[in-house]
Amino acid sequence: MSLLSGTGAACAQSAPVEFGAGASATRENETTLVATGAWLPEWRRTGHGVLRWELGAIYVRGRDNTRFDLSDDAGVVHAGARYERDNGLVAGFGVGVQAGRTDALSGNPQFVSSVGWRWQRLTLLVRHVSNASIKQPNDGETMLVAALRFR
């Protein structure tokens, strides 16, 4: 039993973490800064890549002087999976809960979808966060994020 728990702890300690920053846009292209973080333990290896768990957080800074209610800061904590192909392609999906409310992020759950490219420690992602019209308004946030990976 202790061998198993020791192996699990070793895998968790060696799991990469990723920190990023970028810009997000919503209706009528009101943009703002975003910051992200993720813990990415390996789930399983495939013939051409690796499937990882993704436990992450996204911070979206509020915007002033818009026609919409976007002035509050908002955050989303999410869990899901990410597939990283050996050729660099990255795709992921997760479900999360939010803190803070705006016209763009207006109710739980929030769905986080990602597609991008990874080269060594650098990952470029296009992400969309939305509640899939479960609660209106449902503008969502679409962001471009550059992230660095640390092990």
C-alpha positions, 0 to 999 in steps of 0.5 A: 500500500505504501508503495502505491501511495509513494508512486502516486505522490511521485507522479503528482510532484513531477506533474507540470504546472503552467502559468499564462497571461493574455487577452480576452474579448467578449461581445463587441470586442471589449478586451481585457487582461487574463491570467491562467494557471494549471496543474497537468498530471499525466493520465495516460500515454497514447501512440502519438501524445499524452492525455493529461488531467487539467486542474486550473484557474482563469482570472478575467479582469473587469472592464469599465466604460462598456455598454455591458456589465463587465466591470467586475473581475471574474474567475473560473476554477475548472477541471477537465482533460487535455490532449497533447500530441507529439507534433505540438497540437493541444486540445482540451475541455473542462467544466468549472465554477465561477466567482464574480459575475458579468454579462460575459460570465453569468452563471454556473457551470462554466465550460472551458474549451481550448485549442493551441500549440505547444513547443517545448515549455511554451504553449499558445492557447485559444480558449473559450469560457461560457455557460452554454446558454444555461443562464442568460446573458451568455456572451462568454470570454474568448481569449488568447493565452501564452503560457510557460510550463514548469516541472 
